Amino acid sequence: MTYHFTSVGAAPLDVVLADYHKLPKGSKQNVVLGRPHVPLLSYALVTGKDTLRLDQTKFHVDSSVTSNTRAITFDADVRNTHVVIGYSFSPEGYLAQVRGSVTGATQGAVLLITLHHGLPFVEADSLDDLHSLAYVAKPANEDAHSIAFAKLDSLEPKIERDSLSWVASKNKYFLLAVIATPPARPFSAAVFTRGPHEPKAVSSADALLLQPLSQSGAFGFELYTGPQEWRRLHQMGRNLEHVNPYGSFLRPVVQPFATIVMQVVLWIHDKLKINYGWVLIIFGISIRLLLWPLNQGAMRNSLKLQRIQPQLQEIQKKFKSNPEKLQAEMGKLYRDHGMSPFTPLAGCLPMLIPMPVLFALYFVFQNTIEFRGVSFLWMPDLSQKDPLFILPAVMGISMYVLSWISLRSAPPNPQAKTMAYVFPVMMVFFFWRLAAGLNLYYAVQNIATLPQQWLIARERAKLTPASG
């Protein structure tokens, strides 16, 4: 990781990440966090009625290197104040400590930190990167929430007035986070504004952070400039691993599953030392095996319901004008066959349980840098779409085969037969541009379900419908 500075402004112009390269795969260009001719940050100082533009101030620069730390310090005299801004960098990570002081400032002075334009496009699919551009704010006592560039109003800025622990600028896989650290004060507010753009393609936006100076004139924060690696961010604490708030209104359900999915996938990869493609295959089969008993019970409940269907229809026809008698007779029929009125609901439960995992995987694949650039079989990148569209086709075909097996020996149902054709086509249409890894997981899930579906179909074929 290399920071580039000039003596004007005392803020980094950009950061070069030596461990990451631009996509498509094979590019020799390192990922650079920073847009051409635009600084990552700039500073200003509000003191009394004056606003001092530090980005236009010439600073004196002093640097030093020890065995473990590189430090660089900027100082300058600006309108009867003396400003010092220092950076210290550890070679092991992507975190820089920023500390500063202002001597001679009025009481209540505030440091203004501007994040300019947002991070650059460094992915093969620049449109996907564009859609990922966002600022993320973490109030001290609330969950982090995302402010997508596309959702910013062009006429009215979005203002966060809560005490903020950190504010981050992100693209699909990389992150610039400004983190308030004690004894410095939290950010008192943040203002987000759109930059020049086309109406439907917001490619730039600025964030202005306000940090009050302490009584002694000190300020400070940490600056994280690096990959959105889940483990690294989790180890840093401060909920930075939630810089991608998953699930919108379903977040309380999806986010915990996303965390579990990440932990399990990384654990399998570390323990077995295998490609992430095989990890997803193992993960998909494991999920299906874990759900096997629940699915088995649900399918057998469905067979029981199918067996008593003629009797249910007869009772419903006989007592349709007497709801109380109808409920009593249906309850008696369920009890006689070892079932309850909740048996139909239990049959749907196994279909609902995998959904949070599927949603979690969808969101995880959107921002998990561990999959970035990972090739598997014919696919050059698991985080991108399958270039040959083989996996979406396999996923759709396996879904149709599952439907075909489930309809064998079942009572005629025109609606179910229609859906057996329509639903796989709909899913292929929805999935064909999504990450190859997500298609791989879903296709494996379908294929792993085939034996169980076949066994249940054989049991159904042996049943003789009960007569009334």
C-alpha positions as CSV (number, residue, x, y, z in Angstrom):
1,M,0.0,0.0,0.0
2,T,1.4,3.4,-1.0
3,Y,0.0,6.8,-0.2
4,H,0.8,9.7,-2.5
5,F,1.0,13.2,-1.0
6,T,2.0,16.7,-2.0
7,S,3.0,19.5,0.4
8,V,-0.2,21.4,-0.6
9,G,-3.3,20.5,1.4
10,A,-1.7,17.9,3.7
11,A,-4.1,15.2,2.6
12,P,-3.5,12.0,0.5
13,L,-4.0,12.3,-3.3
14,D,-4.5,8.6,-3.8
15,V,-3.6,5.1,-2.4
16,V,-2.0,2.4,-4.5
17,L,-2.9,-1.2,-3.4
18,A,0.0,-3.4,-4.4
19,D,-1.8,-6.6,-3.6
20,Y,-4.7,-6.0,-6.0
21,H,-5.0,-5.4,-9.7
22,K,-7.6,-4.0,-11.9
23,L,-9.9,-6.4,-13.7
24,P,-10.3,-8.1,-16.1
25,K,-7.9,-10.7,-15.0
26,G,-4.3,-10.4,-16.3
27,S,-4.2,-6.6,-16.0
28,K,-0.9,-5.4,-14.6
29,Q,-2.3,-2.2,-13.3
30,N,-2.6,-2.0,-9.5
31,V,-5.9,-0.8,-8.0
32,V,-5.7,2.9,-7.2
33,L,-8.1,4.4,-4.7
34,G,-8.5,7.9,-6.0
35,R,-9.7,9.5,-9.1
36,P,-7.3,11.2,-11.5
37,H,-6.5,14.8,-10.5
38,V,-8.9,14.6,-7.5
39,P,-7.6,14.2,-3.9
40,L,-9.0,11.5,-1.7
41,L,-9.5,14.0,1.1
42,S,-9.3,17.7,1.7
43,Y,-9.4,19.7,4.9
44,A,-10.8,23.0,6.0
45,L,-11.0,24.7,9.4
46,V,-14.0,26.7,10.7
47,T,-12.8,29.0,13.4
48,G,-15.1,31.8,14.5
49,K,-16.5,33.4,11.3
50,D,-13.5,32.3,9.2
51,T,-13.2,29.1,7.1
52,L,-9.5,28.3,6.4
53,R,-9.0,26.3,3.2
54,L,-6.2,23.9,4.2
55,D,-6.3,22.3,0.8
56,Q,-4.8,25.6,-0.6
57,T,-2.2,25.9,2.1
58,K,1.5,25.1,1.6
59,F,2.7,22.8,4.4
60,H,6.2,22.0,5.6
61,V,6.7,18.2,5.4
62,D,8.8,16.0,7.7
63,S,8.9,12.2,7.4
64,S,10.6,9.5,9.4
65,V,10.8,5.7,9.2
66,T,11.3,3.2,12.0
67,S,11.5,-0.6,11.9
68,N,7.7,-0.9,12.2
69,T,6.2,2.5,11.3
70,R,6.5,5.2,8.7
71,A,5.4,8.6,9.8
72,I,4.8,11.9,7.9
73,T,4.0,15.2,9.4
74,F,2.7,18.4,7.9
75,D,2.7,21.8,9.6
76,A,1.9,25.3,8.5
77,D,0.9,28.8,9.9
78,V,-2.5,29.9,8.6
79,R,-4.0,33.2,9.7
80,N,-2.7,33.4,13.2
81,T,-3.1,29.6,13.8
82,H,-0.6,26.8,13.6
83,V,-1.8,23.6,12.1
84,V,-0.1,20.2,12.4
85,I,-1.4,17.1,10.7
86,G,0.5,13.8,11.2
87,Y,0.1,10.3,9.6
88,S,1.5,7.1,10.8
89,F,1.4,3.9,8.7
90,S,1.9,0.3,9.8
91,P,3.3,-2.0,7.1
92,E,1.0,-4.9,8.1
93,G,-2.3,-3.4,7.2
94,Y,-4.3,-0.8,5.4
95,L,-4.9,1.5,8.4
96,A,-3.3,4.9,9.0
97,Q,-3.5,6.9,12.2
98,V,-4.2,10.6,11.6
99,R,-3.6,13.0,14.4
100,G,-3.5,16.8,14.4
101,S,-3.7,20.0,16.4
102,V,-4.6,23.6,15.8
103,T,-2.9,26.2,18.0
104,G,-4.6,29.6,18.3
105,A,-8.0,28.5,17.1
106,T,-11.2,30.0,18.7
107,Q,-13.2,27.9,21.1
108,G,-15.7,25.7,19.2
109,A,-13.5,25.3,16.1
110,V,-14.5,22.5,13.7
111,L,-12.4,20.5,11.3
112,L,-14.1,19.9,7.9
113,I,-13.1,16.7,6.1
114,T,-14.3,16.3,2.5
115,L,-14.3,12.9,0.7
116,H,-14.2,13.8,-3.0
117,H,-16.3,12.2,-5.8
118,G,-16.2,8.6,-4.5
119,L,-13.9,5.7,-5.4
120,P,-12.9,4.9,-9.0
121,F,-14.1,2.1,-11.2
122,V,-11.6,-0.8,-11.1
123,E,-13.8,-3.8,-12.1
124,A,-14.4,-5.6,-15.4
125,D,-18.1,-4.6,-15.3
126,S,-17.9,-0.9,-14.7
127,L,-21.7,-0.6,-14.7
128,D,-21.8,-3.0,-11.7
129,D,-19.1,-0.9,-10.0
130,L,-21.2,2.2,-10.7
131,H,-24.3,0.7,-9.0
132,S,-22.1,-0.1,-6.0
133,L,-21.0,3.5,-5.4
134,A,-22.2,4.6,-2.0
135,Y,-21.4,6.3,1.3
136,V,-22.0,4.5,4.5
137,A,-22.6,6.2,7.8
138,K,-22.4,4.6,11.2
139,P,-24.3,6.5,14.0
140,A,-22.8,5.8,17.4
141,N,-25.9,4.1,18.7
142,E,-27.5,2.7,15.5
143,D,-26.7,0.3,12.7
144,A,-24.7,1.5,9.7
145,H,-26.8,2.6,6.7
146,S,-25.9,3.1,3.1
147,I,-26.4,6.3,1.1
148,A,-26.2,5.2,-2.6
149,F,-25.0,7.8,-5.0
150,A,-28.1,7.1,-7.2
151,K,-30.4,7.9,-4.3
152,L,-28.9,11.3,-3.5
153,D,-31.2,14.2,-4.5
154,S,-29.6,16.6,-6.9
155,L,-31.3,19.6,-5.3
156,E,-31.1,18.9,-1.6
157,P,-28.1,17.3,0.1
158,K,-28.6,14.5,2.6
159,I,-27.6,15.4,6.1
160,E,-26.7,13.1,9.0
161,R,-26.9,15.0,12.3
162,D,-26.3,12.0,14.6
163,S,-23.0,11.5,16.4
164,L,-21.1,9.3,13.8
165,S,-18.5,6.7,14.6
166,W,-17.4,6.4,11.0
167,V,-18.2,7.3,7.4
168,A,-17.0,5.3,4.5
169,S,-16.9,5.7,0.7
170,K,-17.1,2.4,-1.2
171,N,-17.3,0.8,-4.6
172,K,-18.0,-2.8,-5.2
173,Y,-14.9,-4.3,-3.4
174,F,-12.9,-1.5,-1.9
175,L,-13.3,1.0,0.8
176,L,-12.2,4.4,2.2
177,A,-13.3,4.7,5.8
178,V,-12.8,7.7,8.1
179,I,-13.1,6.4,11.7
180,A,-13.3,8.7,14.7
181,T,-11.1,7.3,17.5
182,P,-10.8,8.5,21.1
183,P,-9.7,10.8,22.6
184,A,-10.8,12.7,19.5
185,R,-14.5,13.5,19.2
186,P,-16.9,11.6,17.0
187,F,-18.1,13.4,13.8
188,S,-20.9,15.7,14.7
189,A,-22.6,15.5,11.3
190,A,-22.1,14.6,7.7
191,V,-23.4,16.2,4.5
192,F,-23.7,14.1,1.2
193,T,-24.1,15.9,-2.1
194,R,-24.2,14.7,-5.7
195,G,-21.6,15.8,-8.2
196,P,-22.1,16.6,-11.9
197,H,-23.8,13.5,-13.6
198,E,-26.3,12.2,-16.0
199,P,-29.8,11.9,-14.4
200,K,-29.8,8.1,-14.2
201,A,-26.1,7.5,-13.8
202,V,-24.7,9.1,-10.7
203,S,-21.0,8.6,-10.9
204,S,-19.7,11.1,-8.3
205,A,-20.8,12.5,-4.9
206,D,-19.0,14.3,-2.1
207,A,-19.2,13.7,1.7
208,L,-18.4,16.5,4.2
209,L,-17.6,15.4,7.7
210,L,-17.6,17.7,10.7
211,Q,-15.3,16.9,13.7
212,P,-15.2,19.4,16.6
213,L,-11.8,20.2,17.9
214,S,-11.1,19.3,21.6
215,Q,-10.5,22.1,24.1
216,S,-6.8,21.8,23.4
217,G,-7.4,22.1,19.7
218,A,-6.7,18.4,18.9
219,F,-8.4,16.3,16.3
220,G,-7.8,12.8,15.0
221,F,-9.2,9.7,13.2
222,E,-8.1,6.5,11.6
223,L,-8.1,6.1,7.8
224,Y,-8.8,2.7,6.3
225,T,-8.0,2.4,2.6
226,G,-8.2,-1.1,1.4
227,P,-10.3,-4.2,0.5
228,Q,-13.6,-5.1,2.0
229,E,-12.3,-8.3,3.5
230,W,-14.8,-9.5,6.0
231,R,-12.3,-11.0,8.5
232,R,-10.1,-7.9,8.4
233,L,-13.0,-5.5,8.9
234,H,-14.4,-7.8,11.6
235,Q,-11.1,-7.9,13.5
236,M,-10.9,-4.1,13.4
237,G,-14.2,-3.9,15.3
238,R,-16.5,-0.9,15.2
239,N,-19.0,-2.8,13.0
240,L,-16.9,-2.1,9.9
241,E,-17.8,-5.5,8.6
242,H,-21.3,-4.2,8.1
243,V,-20.2,-1.6,5.6
244,N,-22.5,-3.4,3.2
245,P,-25.9,-3.3,5.0
246,Y,-27.6,-6.3,3.4
247,G,-31.3,-6.9,2.9
248,S,-33.0,-3.5,3.2
249,F,-36.2,-4.0,5.2
250,L,-35.3,-7.7,5.5
251,R,-32.0,-6.8,7.1
252,P,-32.7,-8.2,10.6
253,V,-33.2,-11.7,8.9
254,V,-30.7,-11.5,6.0
255,Q,-27.7,-9.9,7.8
256,P,-27.2,-12.6,10.4
257,F,-27.4,-15.3,7.7
258,A,-24.9,-13.3,5.6
259,T,-22.5,-13.3,8.5
260,I,-22.9,-17.1,9.1
261,V,-22.5,-17.8,5.4
262,M,-19.3,-15.8,5.3
263,Q,-17.8,-17.5,8.3
264,V,-18.7,-21.0,7.1
265,V,-17.4,-20.4,3.5
266,L,-14.1,-18.9,4.8
267,W,-13.7,-21.7,7.4
268,I,-14.2,-24.4,4.7
269,H,-11.7,-22.7,2.4
270,D,-9.1,-22.4,5.2
271,K,-9.5,-26.0,6.4
272,L,-9.5,-27.8,3.1
273,K,-7.2,-25.4,1.1
274,I,-9.4,-25.7,-2.0
275,N,-10.7,-23.4,-4.7
276,Y,-13.8,-21.4,-3.7
277,G,-15.7,-23.1,-6.5
278,W,-15.3,-26.4,-4.6
279,V,-16.1,-24.6,-1.4
280,L,-19.5,-23.5,-2.8
281,I,-20.2,-27.1,-4.0
282,I,-19.5,-28.5,-0.6
283,F,-21.5,-25.8,1.1
284,G,-24.5,-26.3,-1.2
285,I,-24.5,-30.1,-0.7
286,S,-24.0,-29.6,3.1
287,I,-27.0,-27.3,3.3
288,R,-29.2,-29.8,1.4
289,L,-28.1,-32.7,3.6
290,L,-28.8,-30.7,6.8
291,L,-32.3,-29.9,5.4
292,W,-32.9,-33.5,4.3
293,P,-34.8,-34.7,7.4
294,L,-37.0,-31.6,7.4
295,N,-37.7,-31.9,3.6
296,Q,-38.4,-35.6,4.1
297,G,-41.0,-34.9,6.8
298,A,-42.6,-32.1,4.8
299,M,-42.8,-34.3,1.6
300,R,-44.4,-37.1,3.5
301,N,-46.9,-34.7,5.1
302,S,-47.7,-33.7,1.5
303,L,-48.3,-37.3,0.6
304,K,-50.6,-37.7,3.6
305,L,-52.6,-34.6,2.5
306,Q,-52.8,-36.0,-1.0
307,R,-54.1,-39.3,0.3
308,I,-57.0,-37.7,2.3
309,Q,-57.8,-35.1,-0.3
310,P,-60.9,-36.9,-1.5
311,Q,-62.2,-37.1,2.0
312,L,-61.4,-33.4,2.7
313,Q,-63.3,-32.4,-0.5
314,E,-66.3,-34.4,0.6
315,I,-66.4,-32.9,4.1
316,Q,-66.0,-29.4,2.6
317,K,-68.9,-30.0,0.2
318,K,-71.1,-31.6,2.9
319,F,-70.6,-28.9,5.6
320,K,-70.0,-25.8,3.5
321,S,-72.9,-24.0,5.1
322,N,-71.9,-25.0,8.7
323,P,-68.4,-23.6,9.4
324,E,-68.3,-24.9,13.0
325,K,-69.2,-28.5,11.9
326,L,-66.8,-28.2,9.0
327,Q,-63.9,-27.3,11.3
328,A,-64.7,-30.1,13.7
329,E,-64.9,-32.8,11.0
330,M,-61.7,-31.6,9.3
331,G,-59.9,-31.7,12.7
332,K,-61.2,-35.2,13.3
333,L,-60.0,-36.4,9.9
334,Y,-56.6,-34.9,10.5
335,R,-56.4,-36.6,13.9
336,D,-57.5,-40.0,12.5
337,H,-54.5,-39.9,10.1
338,G,-51.9,-38.6,12.6
339,M,-51.9,-35.1,11.4
340,S,-52.9,-31.6,12.7
341,P,-54.5,-28.6,11.0
342,F,-51.0,-27.1,10.8
343,T,-49.7,-30.0,8.6
344,P,-50.2,-28.1,5.3
345,L,-48.2,-25.2,6.8
346,A,-45.4,-27.5,7.9
347,G,-45.2,-28.7,4.3
348,C,-44.3,-25.2,3.2
349,L,-41.7,-24.6,5.9
350,P,-38.7,-26.4,4.2
351,M,-39.3,-24.2,1.1
352,L,-39.0,-21.1,3.2
353,I,-36.0,-22.0,5.4
354,P,-33.4,-21.9,2.5
355,M,-34.7,-18.5,1.3
356,P,-32.7,-16.4,3.9
357,V,-29.6,-18.4,2.9
358,L,-30.2,-17.7,-0.8
359,F,-30.8,-14.0,-0.1
360,A,-27.7,-13.9,2.0
361,L,-25.7,-15.5,-0.7
362,Y,-27.0,-13.0,-3.3
363,F,-25.8,-10.1,-1.2
364,V,-22.6,-11.8,-0.1
365,F,-21.6,-12.3,-3.8
366,Q,-22.2,-8.7,-4.5
367,N,-19.3,-7.5,-2.3
368,T,-17.2,-10.5,-1.2
369,I,-13.7,-9.7,-2.4
370,E,-12.5,-13.2,-1.6
371,F,-14.3,-14.4,-4.8
372,R,-13.0,-11.5,-6.9
373,G,-10.9,-12.9,-9.8
374,V,-11.1,-16.5,-8.6
375,S,-11.3,-18.8,-11.7
376,F,-13.1,-22.2,-11.6
377,L,-13.4,-24.7,-14.4
378,W,-14.3,-22.7,-17.5
379,M,-15.3,-19.6,-15.5
380,P,-12.6,-16.9,-15.2
381,D,-14.2,-15.1,-12.3
382,L,-16.8,-16.5,-9.8
383,S,-17.9,-13.0,-8.9
384,Q,-18.9,-12.3,-12.5
385,K,-21.5,-13.9,-14.8
386,D,-20.8,-17.2,-16.4
387,P,-19.4,-16.2,-19.8
388,L,-20.8,-19.3,-21.5
389,F,-24.1,-19.3,-19.5
390,I,-23.7,-22.9,-18.8
391,L,-24.5,-22.7,-15.1
392,P,-27.8,-20.7,-15.5
393,A,-28.8,-23.3,-18.0
394,V,-27.9,-26.2,-15.7
395,M,-29.8,-24.4,-12.9
396,G,-32.9,-24.0,-15.0
397,I,-32.8,-27.6,-16.4
398,S,-32.3,-29.1,-12.9
399,M,-35.3,-27.0,-11.6
400,Y,-37.5,-28.3,-14.4
401,V,-36.4,-31.9,-13.7
402,L,-37.3,-31.4,-10.0
403,S,-40.8,-30.1,-11.0
404,W,-41.2,-33.0,-13.5
405,I,-40.4,-35.6,-10.8
406,S,-42.7,-34.0,-8.3
407,L,-45.6,-34.1,-10.8
408,R,-45.2,-37.8,-11.5
409,S,-47.9,-39.9,-9.9
410,A,-49.4,-36.7,-8.5
411,P,-53.1,-35.8,-9.2
412,P,-53.6,-33.8,-12.4
413,N,-52.9,-30.1,-11.7
414,P,-52.9,-27.8,-14.8
415,Q,-51.5,-24.9,-12.8
416,A,-48.6,-26.9,-11.4
417,K,-47.8,-28.2,-14.8
418,T,-47.7,-24.7,-16.3
419,M,-45.5,-23.5,-13.5
420,A,-43.1,-26.5,-14.1
421,Y,-42.3,-24.9,-17.4
422,V,-42.6,-21.2,-16.6
423,F,-40.8,-21.0,-13.3
424,P,-37.4,-22.4,-14.5
425,V,-37.5,-20.0,-17.5
426,M,-38.2,-17.1,-15.1
427,M,-35.3,-18.1,-12.8
428,V,-32.8,-18.5,-15.7
429,F,-33.8,-15.1,-17.0
430,F,-33.3,-13.6,-13.5
431,F,-30.0,-15.5,-12.8
432,W,-28.2,-15.4,-16.2
433,R,-26.3,-12.1,-15.4
434,L,-25.7,-12.8,-11.7
435,A,-22.4,-14.1,-10.2
436,A,-21.3,-17.5,-11.5
437,G,-20.7,-18.6,-7.9
438,L,-24.3,-17.9,-7.0
439,N,-25.5,-19.9,-10.0
440,L,-23.1,-22.7,-9.1
441,Y,-24.5,-22.8,-5.5
442,Y,-28.1,-22.9,-6.7
443,A,-27.5,-25.5,-9.4
444,V,-25.7,-27.8,-6.8
445,Q,-28.7,-27.3,-4.5
446,N,-31.1,-28.5,-7.2
447,I,-29.0,-31.5,-8.2
448,A,-28.5,-32.5,-4.6
449,T,-32.3,-32.5,-4.1
450,L,-33.0,-34.8,-7.1
451,P,-32.4,-38.2,-5.2
452,Q,-34.8,-37.2,-2.4
453,Q,-37.4,-36.0,-4.8
454,W,-37.1,-39.2,-6.7
455,L,-37.6,-41.3,-3.6
456,I,-40.7,-39.4,-2.6
457,A,-42.1,-39.8,-6.1
458,R,-41.7,-43.5,-5.8
459,E,-43.6,-43.5,-2.4
460,R,-46.3,-41.5,-4.0
461,A,-46.6,-43.9,-6.9
462,K,-47.3,-46.8,-4.4
463,L,-50.1,-45.0,-2.7
464,T,-53.7,-45.8,-3.4
465,P,-56.0,-42.9,-2.8
466,A,-58.4,-43.5,0.0
467,S,-62.0,-43.7,-0.9
468,G,-64.7,-41.7,0.9
